[in-house]
Amino acid sequence: MARYSVSMAKNLIARSLRNIVDPVPSAIERKAVWEYFENCCAYCGLEMSPTARIGHLDHVIPASEGGSNHVSNFKRLQLTKALGTALAEVSD
């Protein structure tokens, strides 16, 4: 029995090629995004600590709509149970 189905193999190859052509930001680039937004959520302004793990990088133009993984296409977004404002704006 094959380890991967044909569709799984195609997806694995596509993800690998996409990562070569458009790699995710490095640790230095992610730190630069944190510093650019002054450790605050791009939507609601909540101040976050880089070590608190309550935030993540969010694409300005989603990858599904052709957005790249270049550092200029990212913004800070908080990830807490009290997302309120930030989630409402993201879903629009």
Secondary structure, 3 states (H helix, E strand, C coil): CCCCCHHHHHHHHHHHHHHHHCCCCCHHHHHHHHHHCCCECCCCCCECCCCCCCEEEEECCCHHHCCCCCHHHEEEEECCCCCHHHHHHHHC
